[in-house]
């Protein structure tokens, strides 16, 4: 597809979308470009600290099994 054709199609479809849908399209484009204006990256030190904390919690039994996650997610999907 030629670039001008793509631009024309995008221009014709965008107004047909709701504001929410337009925002989602913008988010998708930003994600494709790796632009994130809402979140800051954490340092490697903070990342490692969070991993250590998560492992400690798992060892203390503060976690749920894979089967429990599946059961809970089925309940979430039924609510919609």
Order of alpha helices (4+ residues) and beta strands (2+ residues): alpha-alpha-alpha-alpha
